[in-house]
Amino acid sequence: MAIFLQDILDYTPLQAGLAVILPSLAMAVMSAISAKGALKFGYRQIMLLGFGILMIGTWTLSQFTLTTTLLWFTICLCVRYIGLGSVTTILNNYSMSSLPKRLASHGSAMYNWIRQLIGTISVSVFSIIYSAQTVSLTEVNLSAGIINSVKLGELQAINNINFYTIFIYLVAFVITMLLNAHYMEQGIKEEV
């Protein structure tokens, strides 16, 4: 998202960083609310809602244009982060609750290691896709004589990556819905 704000909308790094503060706060608040909501409405309903919000927010991030405003960007990112906040708390709780207490420290270390590994791999893969698509889309735009061909190529690549991410969320959603309900409910009750 920093590329979008800095390279396409021409904001400074400070302005780009400030634009992400509100979505981050929204995610933190939603993380706290989702555990309480899971007790009242059930974990599957909160996760279904969270994944739905996450996919809607990501879809809106894949629809940006060269005239997208900072306010609209922040609103779309808030929606996405609210979905992330509602899903990650429950999944983290589930992963730790399904372990015996004697393995909790090892499980926590493994959970964090896997998160770091997946984050690193996904940044690498999406960077490769972004670079390749930016080059090819910019060449297509240049050959068509479009003004702002480079910015438009970058924008189209960012939109495509956000759109591809929706499919990853769909796979994660299906896998999550197959999790054992017993551990999920037990873990939520113990934590809250």
C-alpha positions as CSV (number, residue, x, y, z in Angstrom):
1,M,0.0,0.0,0.0
2,A,3.0,2.3,0.5
3,I,3.8,2.0,-3.2
4,F,0.2,3.1,-4.0
5,L,0.3,6.1,-1.7
6,Q,3.9,7.2,-2.6
7,D,4.4,6.4,-6.2
8,I,0.9,6.7,-7.6
9,L,-0.8,9.3,-5.4
10,D,2.5,11.2,-4.7
11,Y,2.3,11.3,-0.9
12,T,5.4,11.6,1.2
13,P,6.5,8.6,3.3
14,L,5.3,10.4,6.5
15,Q,1.8,11.0,5.0
16,A,1.7,7.4,3.8
17,G,2.6,6.2,7.3
18,L,0.0,8.4,8.9
19,A,-2.7,7.1,6.6
20,V,-2.2,3.6,8.0
21,I,-2.6,4.6,11.6
22,L,-6.4,4.7,11.7
23,P,-6.8,1.3,10.0
24,S,-4.3,-0.2,12.5
25,L,-6.3,1.2,15.4
26,A,-9.5,-0.2,13.9
27,M,-7.8,-3.7,13.7
28,A,-6.7,-3.4,17.3
29,V,-10.2,-2.5,18.5
30,M,-11.8,-5.2,16.4
31,S,-9.4,-7.8,17.8
32,A,-10.6,-7.0,21.3
33,I,-14.3,-7.0,20.3
34,S,-14.1,-10.3,18.3
35,A,-13.3,-12.5,21.3
36,K,-16.3,-11.1,23.2
37,G,-18.5,-11.4,20.1
38,A,-17.4,-15.0,19.7
39,L,-18.8,-15.8,23.2
40,K,-22.1,-14.2,22.4
41,F,-22.6,-15.3,18.8
42,G,-20.2,-18.2,18.3
43,Y,-16.8,-18.3,16.7
44,R,-18.0,-19.5,13.2
45,Q,-20.4,-16.6,12.9
46,I,-17.7,-14.1,13.8
47,M,-15.2,-15.7,11.5
48,L,-17.7,-15.8,8.7
49,L,-18.4,-12.1,9.2
50,G,-14.7,-11.4,9.5
51,F,-13.7,-13.2,6.3
52,G,-16.6,-11.5,4.5
53,I,-15.5,-8.1,5.7
54,L,-11.9,-8.9,4.8
55,M,-12.7,-10.0,1.3
56,I,-14.9,-6.9,0.7
57,G,-12.2,-4.7,2.0
58,T,-9.6,-6.4,-0.2
59,W,-11.9,-6.2,-3.2
60,T,-12.3,-2.5,-2.8
61,L,-8.5,-2.2,-2.6
62,S,-8.4,-3.8,-6.0
63,Q,-10.7,-1.2,-7.6
64,F,-8.5,1.9,-7.2
65,T,-7.9,4.4,-9.9
66,L,-5.4,7.3,-10.4
67,T,-8.0,9.6,-8.9
68,T,-8.6,7.6,-5.7
69,T,-8.6,10.0,-2.7
70,L,-6.7,9.4,0.6
71,L,-10.0,9.3,2.5
72,W,-11.4,6.5,0.3
73,F,-8.1,4.6,0.6
74,T,-8.2,4.9,4.4
75,I,-11.8,3.8,4.6
76,C,-11.1,0.7,2.4
77,L,-8.0,-0.2,4.4
78,C,-10.1,0.2,7.6
79,V,-12.6,-2.2,6.3
80,R,-9.9,-4.7,5.4
81,Y,-8.2,-4.4,8.8
82,I,-11.5,-4.8,10.7
83,G,-11.9,-8.1,8.9
84,L,-8.3,-9.1,9.8
85,G,-8.8,-8.1,13.4
86,S,-11.9,-10.2,13.8
87,V,-10.3,-13.3,12.2
88,T,-6.8,-13.3,13.6
89,T,-7.7,-13.2,17.3
90,I,-10.0,-16.2,17.0
91,L,-7.5,-18.2,14.9
92,N,-4.7,-17.4,17.2
93,N,-6.8,-18.5,20.1
94,Y,-7.7,-21.7,18.4
95,S,-4.2,-22.6,17.5
96,M,-3.0,-22.2,21.1
97,S,-6.1,-23.8,22.7
98,S,-5.7,-27.0,20.7
99,L,-2.3,-27.7,22.3
100,P,-1.6,-29.3,25.7
101,K,-0.4,-26.8,28.2
102,R,3.0,-28.4,28.4
103,L,3.6,-27.6,24.7
104,A,2.2,-24.0,24.8
105,S,5.6,-22.4,24.7
106,H,6.7,-24.5,21.7
107,G,3.4,-23.9,20.0
108,S,3.7,-20.2,20.4
109,A,7.2,-20.2,19.0
110,M,6.1,-22.4,16.1
111,Y,3.1,-20.2,15.4
112,N,5.2,-17.0,15.3
113,W,7.8,-18.8,13.1
114,I,5.2,-19.9,10.6
115,R,3.7,-16.4,10.5
116,Q,7.1,-14.9,9.8
117,L,7.8,-17.5,7.1
118,I,4.5,-17.1,5.4
119,G,4.9,-13.3,5.5
120,T,8.3,-13.5,4.0
121,I,7.3,-15.9,1.2
122,S,4.2,-13.9,0.4
123,V,6.1,-10.6,0.2
124,S,8.6,-12.2,-2.1
125,V,6.0,-13.8,-4.4
126,F,3.8,-10.7,-4.6
127,S,6.9,-8.5,-5.2
128,I,7.8,-10.7,-8.2
129,I,4.2,-10.6,-9.5
130,Y,4.1,-6.9,-9.0
131,S,7.4,-6.3,-10.8
132,A,6.5,-8.5,-13.7
133,Q,3.0,-7.1,-14.1
134,T,4.2,-3.5,-13.8
135,V,6.7,-4.0,-16.6
136,S,4.2,-5.7,-18.9
137,L,1.3,-3.5,-18.2
138,T,3.4,-0.3,-18.6
139,E,4.6,-1.6,-22.0
140,V,1.1,-2.2,-23.1
141,N,0.0,1.3,-21.9
142,L,3.0,3.0,-23.6
143,S,2.3,1.2,-26.9
144,A,-1.3,2.4,-26.7
145,G,-0.1,6.0,-26.1
146,I,-1.8,6.3,-22.7
147,I,-0.7,9.3,-20.5
148,N,0.8,8.3,-17.1
149,S,1.6,4.9,-18.5
150,V,4.0,4.0,-15.7
151,K,1.7,5.1,-12.9
152,L,-1.2,3.3,-14.6
153,G,0.9,0.1,-15.0
154,E,1.8,0.2,-11.3
155,L,-1.8,0.8,-10.3
156,Q,-3.1,-2.1,-12.4
157,A,-0.4,-4.4,-10.9
158,I,-1.4,-3.4,-7.4
159,N,-5.1,-3.9,-8.2
160,N,-4.4,-7.3,-9.6
161,I,-2.4,-8.4,-6.5
162,N,-5.2,-7.3,-4.2
163,F,-7.6,-9.2,-6.4
164,Y,-5.4,-12.4,-6.3
165,T,-5.3,-12.1,-2.5
166,I,-9.1,-12.6,-2.3
167,F,-8.6,-16.1,-3.6
168,I,-6.0,-16.8,-0.9
169,Y,-8.6,-15.6,1.7
170,L,-11.2,-17.9,0.2
171,V,-8.9,-20.9,0.6
172,A,-8.1,-19.8,4.2
173,F,-11.8,-19.4,4.9
174,V,-12.6,-23.0,3.7
175,I,-9.7,-24.4,5.7
176,T,-10.8,-22.5,8.8
177,M,-14.4,-23.7,8.6
178,L,-13.0,-27.3,8.7
179,L,-11.3,-26.8,12.1
180,N,-12.5,-28.8,15.0
181,A,-15.2,-26.8,16.8
182,H,-14.5,-28.3,20.2
183,Y,-11.1,-26.7,20.6
184,M,-12.3,-23.4,19.3
185,E,-15.2,-23.0,21.7
186,Q,-13.1,-24.3,24.6
187,G,-10.2,-21.9,23.9
188,I,-12.5,-18.8,23.6
189,K,-14.2,-19.6,26.9
190,E,-10.8,-20.0,28.7
191,E,-9.3,-16.9,27.3
192,V,-12.1,-14.5,27.9
